[in-house]
């Protein structure tokens, strides 16, 4: 299709190799918060949650949660209709502060930070289930084999999985190379184009999700920058 980048390419991103306290990492995470806002990712995620989650959930898990800023923006949109959510924020980096937990508490959500690699966490997750698993700008870090393994581990834990990811396309790639205009640092200027090249188009994620009886899968682009994926047992 015109405007698409032909092949998905997963490559190392600088931020993943920096310590949490590195000033370049801290600046890049600030850039990511602004990029999320420009991509209206929290709004997109909130709309998908409203459409695809049949009743107010009790437990939500976010994988690749980072510093929790993205899910806090989602919670601010959802807390009135979804009270008393128990939220688990999973990330391999220890970035969730007590202040962030308090911000969720002010919305009536009880948040818990878990520092672990997602695959290691899955090996000890057992049979615990959550109502929703969410991911934002996380899946593109994995190649297809890694995604298939991740999805196989997540599928038994939830009835609803929703992800917002980079759309792999020429417009998004060009925009990622212009982030110097918002003051993005060198880490972001490297990682943003890498994220686009590792992003998704078409039904690339759908084919990797384990199919079950009655499963409903929706995968589509929203605007020039965002690719969404929803897998649910309730096709309402």
URCORMO-V344004 format. One record per backbone hydrogen bond with DSSP energy under -0.5 kcal/mol. CO is the residue of the C=O (numbers start at 1). NH is the residue of the N-H. If there is no record, write none. Layout:
co:CO nh:NH
co:CO nh:NH
This chain:
co:1 nh:4
co:3 nh:170
co:4 nh:6
co:9 nh:11
co:13 nh:16
co:13 nh:17
co:14 nh:17
co:15 nh:18
co:19 nh:22
co:22 nh:26
co:23 nh:27
co:24 nh:28
co:25 nh:29
co:26 nh:30
co:27 nh:31
co:28 nh:32
co:29 nh:33
co:30 nh:34
co:31 nh:35
co:32 nh:36
co:33 nh:37
co:34 nh:38
co:35 nh:39
co:36 nh:41
co:37 nh:40
co:40 nh:44
co:41 nh:45
co:42 nh:46
co:43 nh:47
co:44 nh:48
co:45 nh:49
co:46 nh:50
co:47 nh:51
co:48 nh:52
co:49 nh:53
co:52 nh:54
co:58 nh:86
co:59 nh:131
co:59 nh:132
co:60 nh:88
co:61 nh:63
co:61 nh:134
co:62 nh:90
co:63 nh:136
co:65 nh:68
co:68 nh:72
co:69 nh:73
co:70 nh:74
co:71 nh:75
co:72 nh:76
co:73 nh:77
co:74 nh:77
co:74 nh:78
co:75 nh:79
co:78 nh:81
co:78 nh:82
co:85 nh:87
co:85 nh:110
co:86 nh:60
co:87 nh:89
co:87 nh:112
co:88 nh:62
co:88 nh:90
co:89 nh:114
co:90 nh:64
co:90 nh:65
co:91 nh:116
co:93 nh:95
co:95 nh:97
co:97 nh:101
co:98 nh:102
co:99 nh:103
co:100 nh:104
co:101 nh:105
co:102 nh:106
co:103 nh:107
co:104 nh:107
co:104 nh:109
co:105 nh:108
co:109 nh:111
co:110 nh:87
co:112 nh:89
co:114 nh:91
co:114 nh:116
co:117 nh:121
co:118 nh:122
co:119 nh:123
co:120 nh:124
co:121 nh:124
co:122 nh:125
co:125 nh:128
co:130 nh:159
co:132 nh:61
co:133 nh:162
co:134 nh:63
co:135 nh:164
co:138 nh:141
co:139 nh:142
co:143 nh:147
co:144 nh:148
co:145 nh:149
co:146 nh:150
co:147 nh:151
co:148 nh:152
co:149 nh:153
co:150 nh:154
co:151 nh:155
co:152 nh:156
co:154 nh:157
co:154 nh:158
co:155 nh:158
co:157 nh:130
co:159 nh:233
co:160 nh:133
co:161 nh:231
co:162 nh:135
co:163 nh:229
co:164 nh:137
co:165 nh:227
co:166 nh:168
co:166 nh:200
co:167 nh:169
co:168 nh:5
co:169 nh:173
co:170 nh:174
co:171 nh:175
co:172 nh:176
co:173 nh:177
co:175 nh:178
co:176 nh:179
co:178 nh:181
co:179 nh:182
co:179 nh:184
co:180 nh:183
co:185 nh:189
co:186 nh:190
co:187 nh:191
co:188 nh:192
co:190 nh:194
co:191 nh:195
co:192 nh:196
co:193 nh:197
co:194 nh:198
co:196 nh:199
co:197 nh:9
co:200 nh:168
co:201 nh:204
co:203 nh:207
co:205 nh:208
co:205 nh:209
co:206 nh:209
co:212 nh:215
co:216 nh:232
co:218 nh:230
co:220 nh:228
co:222 nh:226
co:225 nh:167
co:226 nh:222
co:227 nh:165
co:228 nh:220
co:229 nh:163
co:230 nh:218
co:231 nh:161
co:232 nh:216
co:233 nh:235
